[in-house]
C-alpha cells in the first residue's frame, strides 16, 4: 500500500454480505471508526456477477463506476489504487442487480485508518 501505514495506524478489513433481489440495488456505507481519522483505501473487492453494475463514492464524490465489473474481484483482491484513495466521512458501495435472479454479493474494503486524522 502506498503510502504505507504507520505502526500505530488501524488496519481496516470489514467484510459485508448483501442479498439483492432482481431489478433492485443495495447501498452499503462504511465509515471510519474514529470521527477525526482519515481512511486510506487500497482496494474494494466485490463478488463479480453478470448483469450487475458497481459504483463507489467517497464522501459523496464518485470514485468508481458505474461499471459492469467491480474494482477488484473478491477472489482476486488486488490493490486497486496506488496511491490509496482517501476519505474522511464515508465510503458508499452501490450494487445494482439488473438480472431476473436474486444475487448475493460479498464486499471487502481494504485499507487503514490514520490515528492522527492526517
C-alpha positions, 0 to 999 in steps of 0.5 A, spaced: 500 500 500 502 506 498 503 510 502 504 505 507 501 505 514 504 507 520 505 502 526 500 505 530 495 506 524 488 501 524 488 496 519 481 496 516 478 489 513 470 489 514 467 484 510 459 485 508 454 480 505 448 483 501 442 479 498 439 483 492 433 481 489 432 482 481 431 489 478 433 492 485 440 495 488 443 495 495 447 501 498 452 499 503 456 505 507 462 504 511 465 509 515 471 510 519 471 508 526 474 514 529 470 521 527 477 525 526 481 519 522 482 519 515 481 512 511 486 510 506 483 505 501 487 500 497 482 496 494 474 494 494 473 487 492 466 485 490 463 478 488 463 479 480 456 477 477 453 478 470 448 483 469 450 487 475 453 494 475 458 497 481 459 504 483 463 507 489 463 514 492 467 517 497 464 522 501 459 523 496 464 524 490 464 518 485 470 514 485 468 508 481 463 506 476 458 505 474 461 499 471 459 492 469 465 489 473 467 491 480 474 494 482 477 488 484 474 481 484 473 478 491 477 472 489 482 476 486 483 482 491 488 486 488 490 493 490 486 497 486 489 504 487 496 506 488 496 511 491 490 509 496 484 513 495 482 517 501 476 519 505 474 522 511 466 521 512 464 515 508 465 510 503 458 508 499 458 501 495 452 501 490 450 494 487 445 494 482 442 487 480 439 488 473 438 480 472 431 476 473 435 472 479 436 474 486 444 475 487 448 475 493 454 479 493 460 479 498 464 486 499 471 487 502 474 494 503 481 494 504 485 499 507 487 503 514 485 508 518 490 514 520 490 515 528 492 522 527 486 524 522 492 526 517 
